[in-house]
Amino acid sequence: MIGFIGGGNMAEAMIKGMIQNNMKDITVSEPRSERRVHLEKNYNVVTTHDNIALVNKCNIIILAVKPQNMDEVTSEIAEHITPEKFIISIAAGITLSYLTSKLKTSKIIRVMPNTPALVQEGMSVLSLCECFPDVEMTFIRGIFMSIGKVMVLPEKYMDAVTALSGSGPGFLAFIIEKFIDAGVKAGLSKDAATELAIQTFIGTAKLLETGMPPSKLREMVTSPGGTTAAGLKVFEEKGLQNLIDSVILAAVERSKELGRKG
């Protein structure tokens, strides 16, 4: 039995993917009655507002709560976590050592999924204790494969993962917004600029997914003295690399801060 504590957007994305991959016996604990009704109606899952009842019932427990709520939730359920239960946390910045100190099991996985999981195109990075059993790991890996791709990395990389992959969709969405705005300023309608920008990002991502290096694709598009070269020159002059470095490092530092607070 799989239980979610928290029934927000990421939990819903996971539930959707799991059901599409014939993973059933799912229970969700969620304080908001309207969310419980939504999840029951759309996914035919069992819901409750009682975290302790869920923990007692389930052997795999997914902590899908915000980092700032983790202290409250772990304190509430700690006495009911027995050594045979598996804990999966998808809260940004919350470390394995913190979870191990709060809960009575070493069977803990820390996961950083991202928002494209909503359309089963997510990227989930898993970090786990060395003692984690292989059989259960295969099953849990399957949970996250149901919403996209999976990578396993040592926990020391999770702040960088959180910045690049976890926050990345927000950064890219902001960039696409600005592409659309620039298209409108260049004379396009909002609708035309939106479709052109989004499809260009989608198509570029699919090309890169074939294994083509970004530098190779850039060279293919860039003719000497052409329009792409003119635009790329502005990127270089304005210090785009330094700007992106600063954005990612700011997110890394925030992830570290969340971890220290946990």
C-alpha positions as CSV (number, residue, x, y, z in Angstrom):
1,M,0.0,0.0,0.0
2,I,1.4,3.4,-1.0
3,G,0.5,6.5,0.9
4,F,1.0,10.2,0.1
5,I,1.1,12.7,2.9
6,G,0.1,15.8,0.9
7,G,-2.1,15.9,-2.1
8,G,-0.8,18.8,-4.1
9,N,0.3,19.1,-7.8
10,M,3.3,16.9,-7.6
11,A,1.5,14.2,-5.6
12,E,-1.3,14.4,-8.3
13,A,1.2,14.0,-11.1
14,M,2.7,11.0,-9.5
15,I,-0.7,9.4,-8.8
16,K,-1.7,10.0,-12.4
17,G,1.5,8.3,-13.7
18,M,1.3,5.4,-11.3
19,I,-2.3,4.6,-12.2
20,Q,-1.5,4.7,-15.9
21,N,1.2,2.1,-15.1
22,N,-1.2,-0.1,-13.2
23,M,0.1,0.8,-9.7
24,K,-2.9,0.8,-7.4
25,D,-3.7,0.7,-3.6
26,I,-3.0,4.4,-3.2
27,T,-4.1,6.5,-0.2
28,V,-3.7,10.2,0.1
29,S,-3.8,12.3,3.3
30,E,-4.7,15.8,2.5
31,P,-6.1,18.5,4.9
32,R,-8.1,20.4,2.2
33,S,-11.5,18.8,1.6
34,E,-11.8,20.1,-2.0
35,R,-8.5,18.5,-2.9
36,R,-9.6,15.2,-1.4
37,V,-12.8,15.3,-3.5
38,H,-10.8,16.2,-6.6
39,L,-8.4,13.3,-6.1
40,E,-11.1,10.8,-5.3
41,K,-13.2,11.8,-8.3
42,N,-10.4,11.9,-10.9
43,Y,-8.2,9.0,-9.8
44,N,-10.4,6.8,-7.7
45,V,-7.9,6.9,-4.8
46,V,-8.8,6.6,-1.1
47,T,-8.3,9.9,0.8
48,T,-8.2,10.9,4.4
49,H,-7.3,13.9,6.6
50,D,-5.5,11.7,9.1
51,N,-1.7,11.4,8.6
52,I,-1.4,8.8,11.4
53,A,-4.1,6.6,10.0
54,L,-2.3,6.6,6.6
55,V,1.1,5.8,8.2
56,N,-0.4,2.8,10.0
57,K,-2.0,1.6,6.9
58,C,0.8,2.0,4.3
59,N,4.2,0.5,4.0
60,I,5.5,3.0,1.4
61,I,5.0,6.6,2.6
62,I,5.6,9.6,0.2
63,L,6.2,12.9,2.0
64,A,4.8,15.3,-0.5
65,V,4.7,18.4,1.8
66,K,6.4,21.7,1.6
67,P,9.9,21.9,3.3
68,Q,8.6,24.4,5.8
69,N,5.9,21.9,6.9
70,M,8.3,18.9,7.3
71,D,9.0,19.5,11.0
72,E,5.3,19.4,11.9
73,V,4.6,16.3,9.8
74,T,7.6,14.3,10.9
75,S,6.9,15.1,14.6
76,E,3.3,14.0,14.2
77,I,4.1,10.6,12.5
78,A,7.4,9.7,14.1
79,E,6.1,7.4,16.7
80,H,4.2,5.4,14.1
81,I,7.1,4.9,11.7
82,T,8.4,1.4,12.2
83,P,11.6,0.0,10.8
84,E,9.9,-1.9,8.0
85,K,8.3,1.1,6.5
86,F,9.8,3.0,3.5
87,I,9.9,6.7,3.4
88,I,10.2,8.8,0.3
89,S,10.6,12.6,0.6
90,I,10.1,14.9,-2.4
91,A,10.6,18.1,-0.3
92,A,13.4,20.4,-1.6
93,G,16.4,20.8,0.7
94,I,15.3,18.2,3.3
95,T,18.3,15.9,3.9
96,L,18.5,12.2,4.5
97,S,20.2,12.8,7.8
98,Y,17.4,15.1,9.0
99,L,14.8,12.4,8.0
100,T,16.8,9.6,9.6
101,S,17.0,11.6,12.9
102,K,13.3,12.2,12.9
103,L,12.0,8.8,11.8
104,K,12.6,5.3,13.1
105,T,13.7,3.7,9.8
106,S,16.8,3.8,7.6
107,K,14.8,2.9,4.6
108,I,14.6,6.5,3.3
109,I,14.9,8.0,-0.2
110,R,15.2,11.7,-1.0
111,V,13.9,12.6,-4.4
112,M,13.9,15.8,-6.4
113,P,11.2,15.6,-9.1
114,N,10.2,18.5,-11.3
115,T,7.0,20.0,-12.6
116,P,7.0,18.4,-16.1
117,A,6.0,15.3,-14.2
118,L,2.5,16.7,-14.7
119,V,2.7,15.5,-18.3
120,Q,4.8,12.5,-17.6
121,E,8.0,14.2,-18.8
122,G,9.6,14.8,-15.5
123,M,13.1,14.3,-14.3
124,S,13.5,12.7,-10.9
125,V,16.8,12.4,-9.1
126,L,17.0,9.9,-6.2
127,S,19.4,9.7,-3.3
128,L,19.2,7.0,-0.8
129,C,20.8,5.3,2.2
130,E,23.4,2.6,1.2
131,C,21.4,0.0,3.1
132,F,18.4,0.3,0.9
133,P,17.1,-3.1,-0.4
134,D,17.5,-3.7,-4.1
135,V,14.0,-5.3,-4.6
136,E,12.2,-2.3,-3.1
137,M,14.5,0.1,-4.9
138,T,13.4,-1.4,-8.2
139,F,9.7,-0.9,-7.3
140,I,10.2,2.7,-6.1
141,R,12.3,3.6,-9.1
142,G,9.3,2.4,-11.1
143,I,7.1,4.9,-9.3
144,F,9.2,7.8,-10.6
145,M,9.7,6.2,-14.1
146,S,5.9,6.5,-14.4
147,I,6.3,10.3,-14.5
148,G,9.4,10.6,-16.7
149,K,13.1,9.8,-16.4
150,V,15.0,8.8,-13.3
151,M,18.6,9.3,-12.2
152,V,20.3,8.1,-9.0
153,L,23.0,10.4,-7.6
154,P,24.8,10.8,-4.2
155,E,23.1,13.2,-1.9
156,K,26.0,15.7,-2.1
157,Y,24.7,16.7,-5.6
158,M,21.1,17.3,-4.6
159,D,21.4,21.1,-4.0
160,A,22.7,21.5,-7.6
161,V,20.0,19.1,-8.9
162,T,17.3,21.2,-7.1
163,A,18.6,24.3,-8.7
164,L,19.1,23.0,-12.2
165,S,16.3,20.5,-12.6
166,G,13.8,21.3,-9.8
167,S,13.8,25.0,-10.3
168,G,14.8,24.8,-14.0
169,P,11.2,24.7,-15.4
170,G,10.5,28.0,-13.6
171,F,13.6,29.6,-15.1
172,L,12.8,28.3,-18.6
173,A,9.2,29.4,-18.4
174,F,10.4,32.9,-17.4
175,I,12.8,32.9,-20.4
176,I,9.9,31.8,-22.7
177,E,7.8,34.6,-21.4
178,K,10.5,37.1,-22.4
179,F,10.8,35.5,-25.8
180,I,7.1,36.0,-26.3
181,D,7.3,39.6,-25.1
182,A,10.2,40.2,-27.5
183,G,8.3,38.7,-30.3
184,V,5.4,41.1,-29.6
185,K,7.7,44.0,-29.5
186,A,9.1,42.9,-32.9
187,G,5.5,43.2,-34.4
188,L,4.0,39.7,-33.9
189,S,0.6,39.1,-32.2
190,K,0.6,37.6,-28.7
191,D,-0.9,34.4,-30.0
192,A,1.6,34.0,-32.9
193,A,4.6,34.9,-30.6
194,T,3.4,32.4,-28.0
195,E,3.1,29.5,-30.5
196,L,6.4,30.3,-32.2
197,A,8.3,30.5,-28.9
198,I,6.9,27.4,-27.3
199,Q,7.2,25.2,-30.4
200,T,10.7,26.4,-30.9
201,F,11.7,25.4,-27.4
202,I,9.9,22.0,-27.8
203,G,11.5,21.3,-31.1
204,T,14.9,22.3,-29.9
205,A,14.6,20.0,-26.8
206,K,13.6,17.1,-29.0
207,L,16.6,17.6,-31.3
208,L,18.9,17.7,-28.2
209,E,17.2,14.6,-26.9
210,T,18.5,12.7,-29.9
211,G,22.0,13.1,-28.4
212,M,23.0,16.1,-30.5
213,P,25.3,18.3,-28.4
214,P,23.9,21.8,-27.8
215,S,27.1,23.3,-29.3
216,K,26.5,21.3,-32.5
217,L,22.9,22.5,-32.9
218,R,24.0,26.1,-32.3
219,E,26.6,25.8,-35.0
220,M,24.1,24.3,-37.4
221,V,21.8,27.3,-36.9
222,T,24.5,29.9,-37.0
223,S,25.6,31.2,-40.4
224,P,28.5,33.6,-40.5
225,G,27.2,37.2,-40.5
226,G,23.6,35.9,-40.2
227,T,20.7,36.6,-37.8
228,T,21.6,34.0,-35.2
229,A,25.2,35.2,-35.1
230,A,23.9,38.8,-34.5
231,G,21.7,37.6,-31.6
232,L,24.4,35.4,-30.0
233,K,26.8,38.3,-30.1
234,V,24.4,40.2,-27.8
235,F,24.3,37.2,-25.4
236,E,28.1,37.3,-25.2
237,E,28.3,41.1,-24.8
238,K,25.6,41.1,-22.0
239,G,27.3,38.2,-20.1
240,L,24.6,35.6,-20.4
241,Q,26.8,32.9,-18.9
242,N,27.6,34.9,-15.8
243,L,23.9,35.7,-15.4
244,I,22.9,32.0,-15.7
245,D,25.7,31.0,-13.3
246,S,24.3,33.5,-10.8
247,V,20.7,32.3,-11.1
248,I,21.7,28.6,-10.6
249,L,24.0,29.5,-7.7
250,A,21.3,31.5,-6.0
251,A,19.0,28.5,-6.2
252,V,21.7,26.2,-4.9
253,E,22.3,28.5,-1.9
254,R,18.6,28.6,-1.1
255,S,18.4,24.8,-1.3
256,K,21.3,24.6,1.3
257,E,19.4,27.1,3.5
258,L,16.3,24.9,3.4
259,G,18.4,21.9,4.4
260,R,19.9,23.8,7.3
261,K,16.5,24.8,8.6
262,G,15.5,21.1,8.4
